[in-house]
Amino acid sequence: MSRNLFHPIKIGIIFVGGIVAFKKIISNFKGFFITNSNTMSKNIFKSLGILFITLSFNANIMGQEALKPLPSPSAIVTMKYEDTYVKITYSRPHKRDRKIFGSLIPFGKVWRTGANEASEITVTKAIIIGGKRLSAGTYTLFTIPNQDNWKIIINKDLGQWGAFDYNAVHNVLTFEVPVQAMTTPYEPFTISFNQKESSTDLLLMWDKTKVSIPIKFL
């Protein structure tokens, strides 16, 4: 949910509107002993109507704020081969006219492989990834982008926000893959599978950069 929902001015409008309507209802009850029942009932329903309209109006404003797209929405990409299921959970930052690799994402630095929380990979059975065996489980997918190649890091420390607490001691395996240039840029960071028969390529693509991680099923 957008932080704009908690803007002090909007909270003030909602609070004041509710107080005014509530006071109107209370004043009608105070008039119980000096008005007849029919008049009182009409005033109460009018006040309840005012309160309902006030709350509905502010709820509509909040709903419109909530519908604003997130800058780096979360995504899940999956694939299955026989009894082996592979899932990647990640967030998708957008290019937005920025230079990405070598600038926004520095070369030679550990990257969360997306935005917000570090990306995670789940496999239900052992696979061969980057030429190395990976047991079933859920792992964090860190990367170190460089101009000509990326270092892929499978790390067992889960729930990481960014790569601020990355610890190489928890690495399960690492390997390198070459960088491939693309002619058409990708606006959002995108992870996808290029599935073959008993293997697949895990593709990481952003701007005009692509890396392909080979996966074989056992």
Contacts in CASP RR format, 6 or more apart in sequence:
PFRMAT RR
TARGET T0000
AUTHOR 0000-0000-0000
METHOD contacts of the structure
MODEL  1
MSRNLFHPIKIGIIFVGGIVAFKKIISNFKGFFITNSNTMSKNIFKSLGI
LFITLSFNANIMGQEALKPLPSPSAIVTMKYEDTYVKITYSRPHKRDRKI
FGSLIPFGKVWRTGANEASEITVTKAIIIGGKRLSAGTYTLFTIPNQDNW
KIIINKDLGQWGAFDYNAVHNVLTFEVPVQAMTTPYEPFTISFNQKESST
DLLLMWDKTKVSIPIKFL
1 66 0 8 1.000
2 65 0 8 1.000
2 66 0 8 1.000
2 68 0 8 1.000
4 10 0 8 1.000
4 65 0 8 1.000
4 68 0 8 1.000
5 62 0 8 1.000
5 65 0 8 1.000
5 66 0 8 1.000
10 58 0 8 1.000
10 61 0 8 1.000
10 62 0 8 1.000
13 58 0 8 1.000
14 55 0 8 1.000
14 58 0 8 1.000
17 54 0 8 1.000
17 58 0 8 1.000
18 51 0 8 1.000
18 54 0 8 1.000
18 55 0 8 1.000
20 50 0 8 1.000
20 54 0 8 1.000
21 47 0 8 1.000
21 50 0 8 1.000
21 51 0 8 1.000
21 54 0 8 1.000
22 51 0 8 1.000
24 47 0 8 1.000
24 50 0 8 1.000
24 51 0 8 1.000
25 44 0 8 1.000
25 47 0 8 1.000
25 48 0 8 1.000
25 51 0 8 1.000
28 40 0 8 1.000
28 43 0 8 1.000
28 44 0 8 1.000
28 47 0 8 1.000
29 44 0 8 1.000
31 40 0 8 1.000
32 40 0 8 1.000
35 43 0 8 1.000
71 93 0 8 1.000
71 94 0 8 1.000
71 115 0 8 1.000
72 91 0 8 1.000
72 92 0 8 1.000
72 93 0 8 1.000
72 94 0 8 1.000
72 114 0 8 1.000
72 115 0 8 1.000
72 116 0 8 1.000
73 91 0 8 1.000
73 92 0 8 1.000
74 89 0 8 1.000
74 90 0 8 1.000
74 91 0 8 1.000
74 92 0 8 1.000
74 116 0 8 1.000
75 89 0 8 1.000
75 90 0 8 1.000
75 91 0 8 1.000
75 92 0 8 1.000
75 191 0 8 1.000
76 87 0 8 1.000
76 88 0 8 1.000
76 89 0 8 1.000
76 90 0 8 1.000
77 87 0 8 1.000
77 88 0 8 1.000
77 90 0 8 1.000
77 191 0 8 1.000
77 192 0 8 1.000
77 193 0 8 1.000
78 85 0 8 1.000
78 86 0 8 1.000
78 87 0 8 1.000
78 88 0 8 1.000
79 85 0 8 1.000
79 86 0 8 1.000
79 193 0 8 1.000
79 195 0 8 1.000
79 200 0 8 1.000
80 86 0 8 1.000
81 195 0 8 1.000
81 198 0 8 1.000
81 200 0 8 1.000
81 217 0 8 1.000
82 217 0 8 1.000
83 124 0 8 1.000
83 125 0 8 1.000
84 123 0 8 1.000
84 124 0 8 1.000
84 125 0 8 1.000
84 127 0 8 1.000
84 217 0 8 1.000
84 218 0 8 1.000
85 122 0 8 1.000
85 123 0 8 1.000
85 124 0 8 1.000
85 125 0 8 1.000
86 121 0 8 1.000
86 122 0 8 1.000
86 123 0 8 1.000
86 124 0 8 1.000
86 127 0 8 1.000
86 193 0 8 1.000
86 200 0 8 1.000
86 215 0 8 1.000
87 121 0 8 1.000
87 122 0 8 1.000
88 119 0 8 1.000
88 120 0 8 1.000
88 121 0 8 1.000
88 122 0 8 1.000
88 141 0 8 1.000
88 191 0 8 1.000
88 202 0 8 1.000
89 119 0 8 1.000
89 120 0 8 1.000
89 122 0 8 1.000
90 113 0 8 1.000
90 114 0 8 1.000
90 119 0 8 1.000
90 120 0 8 1.000
90 141 0 8 1.000
90 189 0 8 1.000
90 191 0 8 1.000
91 114 0 8 1.000
91 115 0 8 1.000
91 116 0 8 1.000
91 117 0 8 1.000
91 119 0 8 1.000
92 114 0 8 1.000
92 115 0 8 1.000
92 188 0 8 1.000
92 189 0 8 1.000
92 190 0 8 1.000
93 114 0 8 1.000
93 115 0 8 1.000
93 188 0 8 1.000
93 189 0 8 1.000
93 206 0 8 1.000
94 187 0 8 1.000
94 188 0 8 1.000
94 189 0 8 1.000
95 185 0 8 1.000
95 186 0 8 1.000
95 187 0 8 1.000
95 188 0 8 1.000
95 206 0 8 1.000
95 207 0 8 1.000
98 104 0 8 1.000
100 206 0 8 1.000
100 207 0 8 1.000
100 209 0 8 1.000
101 107 0 8 1.000
101 145 0 8 1.000
101 147 0 8 1.000
101 206 0 8 1.000
101 207 0 8 1.000
101 209 0 8 1.000
102 145 0 8 1.000
102 147 0 8 1.000
105 111 0 8 1.000
105 145 0 8 1.000
107 145 0 8 1.000
107 146 0 8 1.000
107 147 0 8 1.000
108 144 0 8 1.000
108 145 0 8 1.000
108 146 0 8 1.000
109 144 0 8 1.000
109 145 0 8 1.000
109 163 0 8 1.000
110 142 0 8 1.000
110 143 0 8 1.000
110 144 0 8 1.000
110 153 0 8 1.000
110 163 0 8 1.000
110 166 0 8 1.000
111 142 0 8 1.000
111 143 0 8 1.000
111 144 0 8 1.000
111 145 0 8 1.000
111 163 0 8 1.000
112 118 0 8 1.000
112 119 0 8 1.000
112 142 0 8 1.000
112 160 0 8 1.000
112 162 0 8 1.000
112 163 0 8 1.000
113 119 0 8 1.000
113 141 0 8 1.000
113 142 0 8 1.000
113 143 0 8 1.000
113 204 0 8 1.000
114 189 0 8 1.000
115 189 0 8 1.000
116 161 0 8 1.000
116 162 0 8 1.000
117 159 0 8 1.000
117 160 0 8 1.000
117 161 0 8 1.000
117 162 0 8 1.000
118 140 0 8 1.000
118 141 0 8 1.000
118 142 0 8 1.000
118 159 0 8 1.000
118 160 0 8 1.000
118 161 0 8 1.000
118 162 0 8 1.000
118 163 0 8 1.000
119 140 0 8 1.000
119 141 0 8 1.000
119 191 0 8 1.000
120 138 0 8 1.000
120 139 0 8 1.000
120 140 0 8 1.000
120 141 0 8 1.000
120 158 0 8 1.000
120 159 0 8 1.000
121 138 0 8 1.000
121 139 0 8 1.000
121 140 0 8 1.000
121 141 0 8 1.000
121 154 0 8 1.000
122 137 0 8 1.000
122 138 0 8 1.000
122 139 0 8 1.000
123 134 0 8 1.000
123 136 0 8 1.000
123 137 0 8 1.000
124 136 0 8 1.000
124 137 0 8 1.000
125 136 0 8 1.000
125 217 0 8 1.000
125 218 0 8 1.000
126 133 0 8 1.000
126 134 0 8 1.000
126 135 0 8 1.000
126 136 0 8 1.000
126 218 0 8 1.000
127 133 0 8 1.000
127 134 0 8 1.000
127 215 0 8 1.000
127 216 0 8 1.000
127 217 0 8 1.000
127 218 0 8 1.000
128 134 0 8 1.000
128 215 0 8 1.000
128 216 0 8 1.000
128 217 0 8 1.000
128 218 0 8 1.000
129 154 0 8 1.000
129 173 0 8 1.000
129 175 0 8 1.000
129 202 0 8 1.000
129 213 0 8 1.000
129 214 0 8 1.000
129 215 0 8 1.000
129 216 0 8 1.000
130 152 0 8 1.000
130 175 0 8 1.000
130 177 0 8 1.000
130 213 0 8 1.000
130 214 0 8 1.000
130 215 0 8 1.000
131 175 0 8 1.000
131 214 0 8 1.000
131 216 0 8 1.000
132 173 0 8 1.000
132 175 0 8 1.000
134 154 0 8 1.000
134 172 0 8 1.000
134 173 0 8 1.000
138 158 0 8 1.000
139 154 0 8 1.000
139 155 0 8 1.000
139 156 0 8 1.000
139 158 0 8 1.000
139 172 0 8 1.000
140 154 0 8 1.000
140 155 0 8 1.000
140 156 0 8 1.000
140 157 0 8 1.000
140 158 0 8 1.000
140 159 0 8 1.000
140 160 0 8 1.000
141 152 0 8 1.000
141 153 0 8 1.000
141 154 0 8 1.000
141 155 0 8 1.000
142 153 0 8 1.000
142 155 0 8 1.000
142 163 0 8 1.000
142 166 0 8 1.000
143 150 0 8 1.000
143 151 0 8 1.000
143 152 0 8 1.000
143 153 0 8 1.000
143 204 0 8 1.000
143 211 0 8 1.000
144 150 0 8 1.000
144 151 0 8 1.000
144 153 0 8 1.000
145 179 0 8 1.000
145 209 0 8 1.000
146 179 0 8 1.000
147 179 0 8 1.000
148 178 0 8 1.000
148 179 0 8 1.000
149 176 0 8 1.000
149 177 0 8 1.000
149 178 0 8 1.000
149 179 0 8 1.000
150 176 0 8 1.000
150 177 0 8 1.000
150 179 0 8 1.000
150 204 0 8 1.000
150 211 0 8 1.000
151 174 0 8 1.000
151 175 0 8 1.000
151 176 0 8 1.000
152 174 0 8 1.000
152 175 0 8 1.000
152 176 0 8 1.000
152 177 0 8 1.000
152 211 0 8 1.000
152 213 0 8 1.000
153 171 0 8 1.000
153 174 0 8 1.000
154 171 0 8 1.000
154 172 0 8 1.000
154 173 0 8 1.000
154 174 0 8 1.000
155 166 0 8 1.000
155 167 0 8 1.000
155 170 0 8 1.000
155 171 0 8 1.000
155 172 0 8 1.000
156 170 0 8 1.000
156 171 0 8 1.000
156 172 0 8 1.000
157 165 0 8 1.000
157 166 0 8 1.000
157 167 0 8 1.000
157 170 0 8 1.000
160 166 0 8 1.000
177 211 0 8 1.000
177 212 0 8 1.000
177 213 0 8 1.000
177 214 0 8 1.000
178 211 0 8 1.000
179 209 0 8 1.000
179 210 0 8 1.000
179 211 0 8 1.000
180 209 0 8 1.000
180 210 0 8 1.000
180 211 0 8 1.000
180 212 0 8 1.000
181 208 0 8 1.000
181 209 0 8 1.000
181 210 0 8 1.000
182 205 0 8 1.000
182 208 0 8 1.000
182 209 0 8 1.000
182 210 0 8 1.000
183 208 0 8 1.000
184 208 0 8 1.000
185 207 0 8 1.000
185 208 0 8 1.000
186 205 0 8 1.000
186 206 0 8 1.000
186 207 0 8 1.000
186 208 0 8 1.000
188 206 0 8 1.000
189 204 0 8 1.000
189 205 0 8 1.000
189 206 0 8 1.000
190 203 0 8 1.000
190 204 0 8 1.000
190 205 0 8 1.000
190 206 0 8 1.000
191 202 0 8 1.000
191 203 0 8 1.000
191 204 0 8 1.000
191 205 0 8 1.000
192 202 0 8 1.000
192 203 0 8 1.000
192 205 0 8 1.000
193 200 0 8 1.000
193 201 0 8 1.000
193 202 0 8 1.000
193 203 0 8 1.000
194 200 0 8 1.000
194 201 0 8 1.000
194 203 0 8 1.000
194 212 0 8 1.000
198 216 0 8 1.000
198 217 0 8 1.000
199 214 0 8 1.000
199 215 0 8 1.000
199 216 0 8 1.000
199 217 0 8 1.000
200 215 0 8 1.000
200 217 0 8 1.000
201 212 0 8 1.000
201 213 0 8 1.000
201 214 0 8 1.000
201 215 0 8 1.000
202 212 0 8 1.000
202 213 0 8 1.000
202 214 0 8 1.000
202 215 0 8 1.000
203 210 0 8 1.000
203 211 0 8 1.000
203 212 0 8 1.000
203 213 0 8 1.000
204 210 0 8 1.000
204 211 0 8 1.000
204 213 0 8 1.000
END
